[in-house]
Amino acid sequence: MQPGEHGQNPHEQDPRVLAQRRLEVMVGRGELTLSEFSERAEKIWAATCPAELEEALSGLPAAPLAEQGRAAPPAAHTGSAITVDASAKRTSVFETIKREGRWELPDDQRFTSWLGEIYLDLREAVVDRQRTRLQLDLWCANAKILVPPGVTVAVTGDRTMSELKVDEGRYEVSGGPRLDMEINGFMAGAKIKVLAAGEKIPKAWKWF
């Protein structure tokens, strides 16, 4: 039998591909933060033998591969998870909106700033779907966004007299959970940086 017969793609049967899909499903269920996905996915693609692949998945709930594509309700977060109240400030004037640490990012979340700043550290964010939409409206304002490796980001939006800077760094993990980010603005600045959890944020990026 030749590869590809009966619609089978050899790449689809790669244990590393199947292992990453398992992680993606867990992110969609809210069982892993984006950084936890990133760290495990990096180990998966660095694995050179079954033992190393098993180590990358150690500690995860056992689930048959056949069930990984099924939809499941978001997991409830208790204990150390910090839930950001949906009524928390999402609009600022001359102020800073900040989200960091472990926090829940709902779908279609929208932040607006007038002459202020928005700082979002998504590395420990918890999402309950594999594709999340986020909107930023910047009016003479700035935004700084940190994203862990492995998260696919698509940026759209209307910006006038504004600047967008993207620093992807050098990471091998890709093709994970997707973030659709709409950034609108006038005389605004937005910076997006890919940075693994635990890595030090460059002062030049954070303050300038």
RAWO-V549313 format. One record per residue. N is the residue number from 1. RES is the residue in one small letter. PSI is psi in radians with two decimals (none if undefined). Layout:
# RAWO-V549313
[[N/RES/PSI] [N/RES/PSI]]
This chain:
# RAWO-V549313
[[1/m/2.33] [2/q/2.58] [3/p/2.39] [4/g/-0.23] [5/e/2.62] [6/h/0.48] [7/g/0.20] [8/q/2.29] [9/n/2.09] [10/p/-0.60] [11/h/-0.62] [12/e/-0.37] [13/q/0.01] [14/d/2.16] [15/p/-0.54] [16/r/-0.66] [17/v/-0.80] [18/l/-0.66] [19/a/-0.73] [20/q/-0.64] [21/r/-0.65] [22/r/-0.75] [23/l/-0.73] [24/e/-0.69] [25/v/-0.70] [26/m/-0.62] [27/v/-0.77] [28/g/-0.43] [29/r/-0.08] [30/g/0.34] [31/e/-0.23] [32/l/2.51] [33/t/2.94] [34/l/-0.64] [35/s/-0.61] [36/e/-0.68] [37/f/-0.82] [38/s/-0.81] [39/e/-0.76] [40/r/-0.66] [41/a/-0.65] [42/e/-0.71] [43/k/-0.64] [44/i/-0.83] [45/w/-0.21] [46/a/-0.18] [47/a/2.39] [48/t/0.00] [49/c/2.83] [50/p/-0.62] [51/a/-0.72] [52/e/-0.62] [53/l/-0.71] [54/e/-0.65] [55/e/-0.65] [56/a/-0.46] [57/l/0.06] [58/s/2.45] [59/g/-0.15] [60/l/2.61] [61/p/2.37] [62/a/2.32] [63/a/2.31] [64/p/2.45] [65/l/-0.54] [66/a/-0.36] [67/e/-0.09] [68/q/-0.41] [69/g/-0.06] [70/r/2.54] [71/a/2.56] [72/a/2.62] [73/p/2.67] [74/p/2.54] [75/a/2.58] [76/a/2.38] [77/h/2.17] [78/t/3.14] [79/g/-2.02] [80/s/-0.23] [81/a/2.33] [82/i/2.01] [83/t/2.18] [84/v/2.15] [85/d/2.37] [86/a/-0.38] [87/s/0.01] [88/a/2.76] [89/k/2.22] [90/r/0.00] [91/t/2.35] [92/s/2.63] [93/v/2.06] [94/f/0.40] [95/e/3.07] [96/t/2.27] [97/i/2.17] [98/k/2.34] [99/r/2.14] [100/e/3.04] [101/g/-2.70] [102/r/2.02] [103/w/2.74] [104/e/2.24] [105/l/1.82] [106/p/2.84] [107/d/2.62] [108/d/0.54] [109/q/2.46] [110/r/2.27] [111/f/2.44] [112/t/2.37] [113/s/2.33] [114/w/1.99] [115/l/0.58] [116/g/-2.62] [117/e/2.58] [118/i/2.19] [119/y/2.00] [120/l/2.03] [121/d/1.79] [122/l/0.05] [123/r/-0.58] [124/e/0.23] [125/a/2.57] [126/v/2.19] [127/v/2.77] [128/d/0.54] [129/r/2.82] [130/q/-0.23] [131/r/2.12] [132/t/2.45] [133/r/2.38] [134/l/2.36] [135/q/2.32] [136/l/2.26] [137/d/2.02] [138/l/2.02] [139/w/1.78] [140/c/0.72] [141/a/3.01] [142/n/2.69] [143/a/2.43] [144/k/2.22] [145/i/2.21] [146/l/2.30] [147/v/2.39] [148/p/2.72] [149/p/2.58] [150/g/-0.31] [151/v/2.25] [152/t/2.17] [153/v/2.27] [154/a/2.10] [155/v/2.24] [156/t/-3.01] [157/g/2.95] [158/d/2.11] [159/r/2.31] [160/t/2.29] [161/m/0.76] [162/s/2.91] [163/e/2.35] [164/l/2.18] [165/k/2.33] [166/v/2.23] [167/d/1.82] [168/e/-0.28] [169/g/-2.82] [170/r/1.64] [171/y/2.54] [172/e/-0.36] [173/v/2.36] [174/s/2.99] [175/g/0.36] [176/g/-2.60] [177/p/2.63] [178/r/2.42] [179/l/1.98] [180/d/1.92] [181/m/2.06] [182/e/2.03] [183/i/1.97] [184/n/2.61] [185/g/2.86] [186/f/2.18] [187/m/0.90] [188/a/2.90] [189/g/2.34] [190/a/2.32] [191/k/2.28] [192/i/2.24] [193/k/2.35] [194/v/2.15] [195/l/2.25] [196/a/2.62] [197/a/2.41] [198/g/-0.35] [199/e/2.52] [200/k/2.35] [201/i/2.14] [202/p/2.32] [203/k/-0.67] [204/a/-0.62] [205/w/-0.67] [206/k/-0.60] [207/w/-0.29] [208/f/none]]
